Amino acid sequence: MKHATNFYIDGKWVPPQVARLFDVINPATEEKVAVIALGSEADVDVAVAAARRAFATFSRTSVEERVRLLERLIEIYRKRMEDLAEAISLEMGAPISWARMAQAPSGLDHLVEALEILRSFQFDQQLAAARVTREPIGVCGLITPWNWPANQVMAKLAPALAVGCTVVLKPSEISPLSALLIAEMVDEAGYPAGAFNLVNGDGPGVGEPIARHPGIDMISFTGSTRAGILVAQNAAPTVKRISQELGGKSPNIILDDADFEDAVAKGARRCFNNSGQTCTSPTRLLVPVERMQEAMLIASKMAEALVVGDPTAAETQIGPLANATQFQKVQALIASGIEEGAELAAGGMGRPAGIGRGYFVRPTVFGNVKPDMKISREEIFGPVLSIIGFRDDEEAIAIANDTPYGLSAAVSSRDLSRAEKVARRIRAGMVHINDAPLTASAPFGGYKQSGNGREQGKFGFEDYLEIKSIFGLPERVASEASTRTSAPGYGETL
C-alpha cells in the first residue's frame, strides 16, 4: 500500500517522527505481506493537536453537513468493499468468503445505522424550565483490535464523527491494512483536516500515550480485559471518559425442551466462526447432563466437517488464527484441557492434517468439562468448544454466571417464556434466544469484566456526547427548542 509507512494526520499522509518499521504477516503463510511504521508519543502529540484544532470548527457543523459527509463516506465504502475484504483476509486470515460476507460489510452496517440515527436524534429536550442539551464530548482516542478490523473501527468512528467529535485512531498493528484503507475513504469523503487522524503503533508506543494524553477527552477501547485495565489506569489521572468492550466467555444454554440437534449444531458452528476469534463467541455449551454424549457427537460432526485451509480458496470455512502469539496460547489451552481430564471429542493439538505452515488450529470439542477447568474459565479466542453438563435450570444459570465476564450469552428453548426467564437472570449485556442474530440498533456491550459503555444505535451516540443543563430559559423559548430533532452545531447561537 502506498501509504503503509505513513500516518494520516491533519488531512495529510505524513511520515512518523521517528522511523520504526514493523512487518505485517500473512497468518496463512507466515510470510511478510507489508511493512508499516510504528508511531510514538511524539506522533500522538501531533495527531491530538490536529484533532483539537479541528474540534473547534467540526463540532459546530450542522447535522445536515454531517449527514452529507456520512452519505459520501457510505458511498465510497460500498465502492471499496472488495478492497477491504481482500485486505482483511490478507492481514488476519479470514477466509475471503467470510471477509466478503461478514467482515467488510459489518463496517458498512455501522455507518448506515449512524446515518439513520443522526437524521432523527434528539439533541435537545425540555425538563421543566431547563433545557438539556447533548454536545460532542471532544477529541476521542479510538483503540481497536485485530479480530474484526472494519467492524470495530466503524463501531466507534461512525458515531463519533456523526455527533461532531474528532478522533485519533490506533488500529491493531496486526491488522493495519484495512484501517489504512478506511483512512483513504475518510479523506476522499471530504472530512475537514484533523477531524480524523490515524497513527499506527503498538500498545506501549501509541496506545498508552493516547490513553494518558490530557488533550484527549474520551477513550473507546476494544480488546482484552488485561489491556483494558492498563488503558483505564493510564486514563485515570486525566479523568477522561472510558468506554470499553473487553473479554468474554459466553455461555450457550440448551434447555431440555429445545430442538436439541439443531441448537447444538448451530451453537458449535457459531463458536467456530472467525476461527473462534470473536469476543461474543459461545464457547461454553451447557447441555442437560444426560445428553452429554449426544451433544459431543453432534458438535464433533460439525467440527470435523468444516473446511480449514487457504483463506483465498472459495470453499474454505475456517482460516488461521491471526498471529503466532495467539496460536501458541490456544495450543497451550488445548493442552490444559487434555491434562485436566476433559474428554477430547474432536480436534486437539497441532495443525489440521495436510497443513504444514500457518497459524491453523484444528476445530476442537471438549466434553464433560468441569466449570473450574481452565478451558471453561479463560477466554481462549480460538475454535475450541467446551461442553458442560447441568441438572436443571437453576444449575445452568449458576454455571452461566460463574465467570468474571458478562458480555454475551445464548438460550435455546421451544418455550419463549421460559427462555426469557432464564435470559433475564444471566448477568450479561446481551442474550440471544434460539440463535437470534444481533440487531444493529440494539446496544452492544457487557457486564462485569467484559467492559462498560455501549456501542451501536443511539446508545453508541450517547457514549460520545456530554450532557449540559441550561437553566432559566423562558418557557416559550424552551418549548420551541424542545421540538428540535437536531441541535444546531455546538456553540451556534439559537
C-alpha positions as CSV (number, residue, x, y, z in Angstrom):
1,M,0.0,0.0,0.0
2,K,1.3,3.4,-1.0
3,H,0.6,4.9,2.5
4,A,1.7,2.0,4.6
5,T,4.7,3.7,6.3
6,N,2.9,7.0,6.8
7,F,0.2,8.2,9.2
8,Y,-2.9,10.2,8.3
9,I,-2.8,13.4,10.4
10,D,-4.4,16.8,9.8
11,G,-5.8,15.8,6.4
12,K,-2.4,14.6,5.0
13,W,-0.3,11.5,4.8
14,V,2.8,12.2,6.9
15,P,6.0,10.2,7.9
16,P,6.5,9.3,11.5
17,Q,8.5,11.5,13.8
18,V,11.0,8.6,14.3
19,A,11.0,5.8,11.7
20,R,10.3,2.4,13.3
21,L,9.2,-0.3,10.9
22,F,7.0,-3.4,11.5
23,D,6.3,-6.4,9.3
24,V,2.7,-7.3,8.6
25,I,2.5,-11.1,8.4
26,N,0.0,-13.2,6.5
27,P,-1.0,-15.7,9.1
28,A,-1.8,-18.4,6.5
29,T,1.7,-18.4,5.1
30,E,3.7,-16.8,7.9
31,E,5.2,-14.5,5.2
32,K,5.6,-10.7,5.2
33,V,3.0,-9.0,3.1
34,A,3.5,-5.4,4.0
35,V,5.7,-3.1,6.1
36,I,4.1,-0.3,8.3
37,A,5.6,2.4,10.5
38,L,5.0,2.2,14.3
39,G,4.3,5.5,15.9
40,S,5.4,7.1,19.2
41,E,4.3,9.6,21.7
42,A,5.5,12.4,19.5
43,D,3.2,11.2,16.7
44,V,0.3,11.1,19.1
45,D,1.0,14.7,20.2
46,V,0.9,15.9,16.6
47,A,-2.3,14.0,15.9
48,V,-4.0,15.2,19.1
49,A,-3.1,18.8,18.3
50,A,-4.6,18.4,14.9
51,A,-7.8,16.9,16.3
52,R,-8.2,19.7,18.9
53,R,-7.8,22.4,16.3
54,A,-10.4,20.6,14.1
55,F,-12.8,20.2,17.0
56,A,-13.3,23.9,17.4
57,T,-15.0,24.0,14.0
58,F,-16.1,20.5,13.3
59,S,-18.1,20.4,16.5
60,R,-20.1,23.4,15.2
61,T,-21.1,21.9,11.9
62,S,-24.8,21.4,11.4
63,V,-26.5,18.0,11.4
64,E,-27.2,18.4,7.7
65,E,-23.5,18.9,7.0
66,R,-22.5,15.8,8.9
67,V,-25.3,13.8,7.2
68,R,-23.9,14.7,3.8
69,L,-20.4,13.6,4.9
70,L,-21.7,10.3,6.2
71,E,-23.6,9.7,2.9
72,R,-20.5,10.3,0.9
73,L,-18.4,8.0,3.2
74,I,-21.1,5.3,2.8
75,E,-20.9,5.6,-1.0
76,I,-17.1,5.3,-1.0
77,Y,-17.2,2.4,1.5
78,R,-19.5,0.5,-0.8
79,K,-17.3,1.1,-3.8
80,R,-14.2,-0.2,-2.0
81,M,-15.8,-3.1,-0.2
82,E,-13.9,-5.7,-2.2
83,D,-10.6,-3.9,-1.5
84,L,-11.4,-4.0,2.2
85,A,-12.4,-7.7,2.2
86,E,-9.1,-8.6,0.5
87,A,-7.1,-6.6,3.0
88,I,-8.8,-8.2,6.0
89,S,-8.3,-11.7,4.6
90,L,-4.6,-11.0,4.0
91,E,-3.8,-9.3,7.3
92,M,-5.7,-11.5,9.8
93,G,-6.5,-14.7,7.8
94,A,-10.3,-14.5,7.4
95,P,-11.5,-16.8,4.6
96,I,-12.2,-14.5,1.6
97,S,-15.8,-15.7,1.5
98,W,-16.2,-14.7,5.2
99,A,-14.4,-11.4,4.7
100,R,-16.9,-10.6,1.8
101,M,-20.0,-11.8,3.6
102,A,-19.4,-10.6,7.2
103,Q,-16.1,-8.8,7.9
104,A,-16.2,-6.0,5.4
105,P,-20.0,-5.4,5.4
106,S,-20.1,-5.2,9.2
107,G,-18.4,-1.8,9.0
108,L,-20.9,-0.5,6.5
109,D,-23.7,-1.6,8.8
110,H,-22.4,0.8,11.5
111,L,-22.2,3.7,9.0
112,V,-25.7,3.2,7.8
113,E,-27.0,2.9,11.3
114,A,-25.2,6.1,12.4
115,L,-26.7,8.0,9.4
116,E,-30.2,6.9,10.3
117,I,-29.8,7.8,14.0
118,L,-28.3,11.1,13.2
119,R,-31.2,12.1,11.0
120,S,-33.7,11.9,13.9
121,F,-31.6,12.1,17.1
122,Q,-33.0,14.4,19.8
123,F,-30.0,16.5,20.9
124,D,-32.3,18.8,23.0
125,Q,-35.1,18.1,25.4
126,Q,-37.0,20.2,27.9
127,L,-37.3,19.3,31.6
128,A,-39.4,21.9,33.4
129,A,-37.6,25.2,33.0
130,A,-34.3,23.6,32.0
131,R,-33.1,22.7,28.5
132,V,-31.0,19.6,28.5
133,T,-28.7,19.5,25.5
134,R,-26.2,17.0,24.3
135,E,-22.9,18.1,22.8
136,P,-19.9,16.3,21.3
137,I,-17.5,15.2,24.0
138,G,-14.4,16.4,22.3
139,V,-11.3,14.5,21.0
140,C,-11.7,10.8,21.1
141,G,-9.0,8.2,21.2
142,L,-10.1,5.0,19.4
143,I,-8.1,1.8,20.0
144,T,-9.3,-1.2,18.1
145,P,-8.3,-4.9,17.8
146,W,-7.4,-7.2,15.0
147,N,-10.2,-9.8,15.1
148,W,-13.0,-7.7,13.4
149,P,-10.9,-4.8,12.0
150,A,-13.5,-2.9,9.9
151,N,-16.4,-3.6,12.3
152,Q,-14.5,-2.4,15.4
153,V,-13.2,0.8,13.7
154,M,-16.6,1.8,12.3
155,A,-18.5,0.9,15.5
156,K,-16.5,3.7,17.1
157,L,-15.7,6.1,14.2
158,A,-19.2,6.3,12.7
159,P,-21.0,7.6,15.8
160,A,-18.0,9.8,16.8
161,L,-17.9,11.6,13.5
162,A,-21.7,11.7,13.3
163,V,-22.1,13.7,16.5
164,G,-19.2,16.1,15.8
165,C,-16.3,14.6,17.7
166,T,-12.8,14.5,16.2
167,V,-10.7,11.3,16.6
168,V,-7.3,9.8,16.8
169,L,-7.4,6.1,15.8
170,K,-4.9,3.5,16.7
171,P,-5.8,0.2,15.0
172,S,-4.1,-3.0,15.9
173,E,-0.6,-3.3,14.3
174,I,-1.6,-6.9,13.4
175,S,-4.4,-5.7,11.1
176,P,-3.4,-2.2,9.9
177,L,-4.1,-2.5,6.2
178,S,-7.9,-2.3,6.5
179,A,-7.5,0.8,8.7
180,L,-5.3,2.5,6.1
181,L,-8.0,1.9,3.5
182,I,-10.6,3.4,5.8
183,A,-8.4,6.5,6.2
184,E,-8.3,6.8,2.4
185,M,-12.1,6.6,2.4
186,V,-12.5,9.3,5.0
187,D,-10.1,11.5,3.1
188,E,-12.0,11.0,-0.2
189,A,-15.3,11.7,1.6
190,G,-14.1,15.3,2.3
191,Y,-14.0,15.4,6.1
192,P,-12.2,18.5,7.4
193,A,-8.5,18.2,8.1
194,G,-7.9,17.0,11.6
195,A,-11.4,15.5,12.1
196,F,-9.9,12.0,11.6
197,N,-6.4,11.1,12.3
198,L,-4.7,7.7,12.2
199,V,-1.4,6.7,14.0
200,N,-0.3,3.1,13.6
201,G,1.6,1.6,16.5
202,D,1.7,-0.9,19.4
203,G,0.2,-0.6,22.8
204,P,3.3,0.8,24.7
205,G,4.3,3.2,21.8
206,V,0.9,4.6,20.8
207,G,-1.9,3.1,22.9
208,E,-0.6,4.2,26.2
209,P,0.2,7.8,25.1
210,I,-3.3,8.1,23.7
211,A,-4.9,6.8,26.9
212,R,-3.0,9.2,29.2
213,H,-3.0,12.2,26.9
214,P,-4.5,15.3,28.5
215,G,-5.7,16.5,25.1
216,I,-8.0,13.5,24.6
217,D,-11.4,13.7,26.2
218,M,-12.6,10.1,25.8
219,I,-11.2,6.7,25.1
220,S,-13.1,3.9,23.3
221,F,-11.2,0.7,23.6
222,T,-11.9,-2.9,22.4
223,G,-9.6,-5.6,23.4
224,S,-8.6,-8.0,26.2
225,T,-9.6,-7.3,29.8
226,R,-5.9,-7.2,30.7
227,A,-5.2,-4.5,28.2
228,G,-8.4,-2.7,29.2
229,I,-7.2,-2.4,32.7
230,L,-4.0,-0.8,31.6
231,V,-5.9,1.7,29.4
232,A,-8.1,2.6,32.4
233,Q,-5.1,3.1,34.6
234,N,-3.4,5.3,32.1
235,A,-6.6,7.3,31.6
236,A,-7.4,7.8,35.3
237,P,-5.1,10.8,36.1
238,T,-6.9,12.9,33.5
239,V,-10.4,11.6,34.4
240,K,-11.4,11.1,30.8
241,R,-14.4,9.1,29.9
242,I,-13.7,5.4,29.0
243,S,-15.9,3.1,27.0
244,Q,-14.6,-0.5,26.9
245,E,-15.6,-3.7,25.2
246,L,-13.4,-6.4,26.7
247,G,-13.2,-10.2,27.0
248,G,-15.9,-12.7,27.1
249,K,-16.6,-16.4,28.0
250,S,-20.1,-16.7,26.7
251,P,-22.5,-19.5,27.9
252,N,-24.9,-21.1,25.5
253,I,-27.6,-22.9,27.5
254,I,-29.6,-25.6,25.6
255,L,-32.7,-26.3,27.8
256,D,-34.2,-29.7,27.8
257,D,-37.2,-28.8,25.6
258,A,-35.1,-27.3,22.8
259,D,-34.7,-28.7,19.3
260,F,-31.5,-30.3,20.6
261,E,-29.7,-31.3,17.4
262,D,-30.3,-28.0,15.7
263,A,-29.4,-25.9,18.7
264,V,-26.1,-27.8,19.4
265,A,-25.0,-27.8,15.8
266,K,-25.7,-24.0,15.4
267,G,-24.0,-23.3,18.7
268,A,-20.9,-25.2,17.7
269,R,-20.8,-23.5,14.3
270,R,-21.1,-20.1,15.8
271,C,-18.3,-20.9,18.2
272,F,-16.0,-21.8,15.3
273,N,-16.9,-18.7,13.2
274,N,-14.0,-16.4,12.5
275,S,-11.7,-19.2,13.8
276,G,-13.2,-18.6,17.3
277,Q,-11.8,-15.1,17.3
278,T,-14.9,-13.3,18.4
279,C,-15.5,-11.8,21.8
280,T,-19.1,-12.9,21.9
281,S,-18.3,-16.5,20.7
282,P,-20.5,-19.0,22.6
283,T,-17.6,-21.1,23.8
284,R,-19.3,-22.7,26.8
285,L,-22.1,-25.1,25.6
286,L,-24.3,-26.0,28.5
287,V,-26.5,-29.1,28.0
288,P,-28.6,-31.4,30.2
289,V,-26.1,-33.8,31.7
290,E,-27.9,-36.9,30.5
291,R,-27.5,-35.7,26.9
292,M,-23.7,-35.0,27.1
293,Q,-22.7,-37.8,24.8
294,E,-25.3,-36.8,22.2
295,A,-24.1,-33.2,22.3
296,M,-20.4,-34.3,21.9
297,L,-21.3,-36.3,18.8
298,I,-23.3,-33.5,17.2
299,A,-20.6,-30.9,17.9
300,S,-17.8,-33.2,16.8
301,K,-19.5,-33.9,13.4
302,M,-19.8,-30.2,12.9
303,A,-16.1,-29.6,13.8
304,E,-14.9,-32.4,11.5
305,A,-17.0,-31.3,8.6
306,L,-15.5,-27.8,8.5
307,V,-13.1,-27.0,5.7
308,V,-9.9,-25.5,7.2
309,G,-7.3,-24.1,5.0
310,D,-6.2,-21.4,2.4
311,P,-8.2,-18.2,3.1
312,T,-8.1,-17.4,-0.6
313,A,-10.0,-20.6,-1.6
314,A,-13.7,-20.2,-2.1
315,E,-14.5,-23.4,-0.2
316,T,-12.5,-22.5,2.9
317,Q,-14.7,-22.0,6.0
318,I,-12.1,-21.7,8.7
319,G,-8.8,-19.8,8.3
320,P,-5.8,-19.4,10.6
321,L,-5.5,-17.6,13.8
322,A,-4.3,-14.1,13.3
323,N,-0.8,-14.3,14.7
324,A,1.8,-16.6,16.2
325,T,1.2,-15.4,19.8
326,Q,-2.4,-16.4,19.6
327,F,-1.6,-19.7,18.0
328,Q,0.7,-20.6,20.9
329,K,-1.8,-19.5,23.5
330,V,-4.6,-21.7,22.0
331,Q,-2.3,-24.7,21.7
332,A,-1.4,-24.3,25.4
333,L,-5.1,-24.1,26.4
334,I,-6.0,-27.2,24.4
335,A,-3.1,-29.0,26.2
336,S,-4.5,-27.8,29.5
337,G,-7.9,-29.3,28.7
338,I,-6.4,-32.6,28.0
339,E,-4.3,-32.5,31.1
340,E,-7.2,-31.6,33.4
341,G,-9.2,-34.5,32.2
342,A,-11.8,-33.0,29.8
343,E,-12.9,-35.6,27.2
344,L,-11.5,-34.7,23.8
345,A,-14.2,-35.4,21.2
346,A,-12.8,-33.7,18.2
347,G,-9.6,-31.8,17.1
348,G,-6.8,-31.4,19.5
349,M,-3.3,-30.0,19.4
350,G,-1.3,-29.2,16.3
351,R,-2.4,-28.1,12.8
352,P,-5.0,-29.9,10.7
353,A,-3.8,-32.8,8.6
354,G,-2.1,-31.7,5.4
355,I,-1.3,-28.2,6.6
356,G,2.4,-27.6,7.3
357,R,2.6,-23.9,8.0
358,G,0.4,-21.0,9.1
359,Y,-1.3,-20.5,12.4
360,F,-4.1,-23.0,11.7
361,V,-5.8,-24.7,14.6
362,R,-8.0,-27.9,14.5
363,P,-11.6,-27.1,15.4
364,T,-11.7,-28.7,18.8
365,V,-14.5,-30.0,21.0
366,F,-14.2,-31.0,24.7
367,G,-16.9,-32.8,26.5
368,N,-17.5,-33.5,30.2
369,V,-15.8,-30.2,31.0
370,K,-16.0,-29.1,34.6
371,P,-16.7,-25.4,35.4
372,D,-13.4,-25.0,37.3
373,M,-11.2,-26.2,34.4
374,K,-9.0,-23.6,32.7
375,I,-10.7,-24.1,29.3
376,S,-14.0,-23.3,31.0
377,R,-12.8,-20.1,32.6
378,E,-10.3,-18.4,30.4
379,E,-11.1,-16.7,27.1
380,I,-9.4,-18.9,24.5
381,F,-10.0,-16.9,21.4
382,G,-9.7,-19.9,19.1
383,P,-12.0,-22.6,17.7
384,V,-12.4,-24.5,20.9
385,L,-15.8,-25.6,22.4
386,S,-16.3,-26.7,26.0
387,I,-19.4,-28.7,26.7
388,I,-20.6,-28.6,30.3
389,G,-23.5,-30.6,31.8
390,F,-26.2,-29.2,34.1
391,R,-29.0,-30.9,36.0
392,D,-31.7,-28.2,35.9
393,D,-32.4,-24.6,35.0
394,E,-31.1,-23.3,38.3
395,E,-27.7,-25.0,37.9
396,A,-27.5,-23.9,34.3
397,I,-28.0,-20.3,35.4
398,A,-25.4,-20.7,38.2
399,I,-22.8,-22.1,35.8
400,A,-23.5,-19.4,33.2
401,N,-23.0,-16.7,35.8
402,D,-19.9,-18.3,37.3
403,T,-17.4,-16.1,35.3
404,P,-15.7,-12.8,35.7
405,Y,-17.1,-11.9,32.2
406,G,-20.6,-10.9,31.2
407,L,-20.6,-9.9,27.5
408,S,-22.9,-12.3,25.8
409,A,-25.0,-15.4,26.3
410,A,-27.5,-17.7,24.5
411,V,-30.5,-19.7,25.4
412,S,-32.4,-22.3,23.4
413,S,-35.9,-23.5,24.2
414,R,-39.2,-24.1,22.4
415,D,-40.9,-22.1,25.3
416,L,-40.1,-18.4,24.7
417,S,-41.5,-17.5,28.2
418,R,-39.1,-20.0,29.8
419,A,-36.2,-18.8,27.7
420,E,-36.9,-15.2,28.6
421,K,-36.9,-16.0,32.3
422,V,-33.5,-17.7,32.0
423,A,-32.2,-14.8,29.9
424,R,-33.2,-12.2,32.4
425,R,-31.2,-14.0,35.1
426,I,-28.0,-14.2,33.1
427,R,-25.5,-11.5,34.1
428,A,-24.5,-10.4,30.6
429,G,-25.1,-7.4,28.4
430,M,-26.6,-9.4,25.5
431,V,-28.6,-12.7,25.3
432,H,-29.6,-14.5,22.1
433,I,-32.7,-16.7,22.2
434,N,-32.9,-19.5,19.7
435,D,-29.9,-18.3,17.7
436,A,-31.4,-14.8,17.1
437,P,-28.9,-12.5,15.4
438,L,-27.6,-9.1,16.6
439,T,-29.7,-6.1,15.8
440,A,-27.6,-3.0,14.8
441,S,-29.8,-0.6,16.6
442,A,-29.7,-2.5,19.9
443,P,-26.9,-1.8,22.4
444,F,-23.7,-3.9,22.3
445,G,-21.6,-4.3,25.4
446,G,-21.1,-6.2,28.6
447,Y,-21.3,-6.5,32.4
448,K,-18.5,-7.1,34.9
449,Q,-15.0,-7.5,33.4
450,S,-16.4,-7.5,29.9
451,G,-16.4,-3.7,30.0
452,N,-18.6,-0.7,30.3
453,G,-20.4,1.7,27.9
454,R,-22.3,0.6,24.9
455,E,-21.9,0.7,21.1
456,Q,-24.5,0.7,18.2
457,G,-27.5,2.8,17.6
458,K,-28.5,5.7,19.8
459,F,-26.7,4.0,22.7
460,G,-23.4,4.4,20.8
461,F,-24.1,8.0,20.1
462,E,-24.6,8.7,23.8
463,D,-21.1,7.5,24.6
464,Y,-19.7,10.4,22.5
465,L,-21.9,13.1,24.0
466,E,-21.7,15.3,27.0
467,I,-24.9,16.4,28.8
468,K,-25.5,20.0,29.7
469,S,-28.4,21.6,31.6
470,I,-29.3,25.2,30.7
471,F,-31.4,26.8,33.4
472,G,-33.5,29.9,33.2
473,L,-34.8,30.0,29.6
474,P,-38.2,31.5,29.1
475,E,-40.8,28.8,28.8
476,R,-41.8,29.8,25.3
477,V,-38.2,29.7,24.1
478,A,-37.5,26.5,25.9
479,S,-40.6,24.8,24.4
480,E,-39.6,25.8,20.9
481,A,-36.2,24.3,21.4
482,S,-37.6,21.1,22.8
483,T,-39.3,20.4,19.4
484,R,-36.0,20.3,17.6
485,T,-34.9,16.8,16.4
486,S,-31.4,18.0,15.6
487,A,-29.4,20.5,17.6
488,P,-27.6,23.3,15.9
489,G,-23.8,23.0,15.7
490,Y,-22.1,23.2,19.1
491,G,-21.8,26.8,20.1
492,E,-24.1,28.1,17.4
493,T,-26.5,30.8,18.6
494,L,-30.1,29.8,18.9
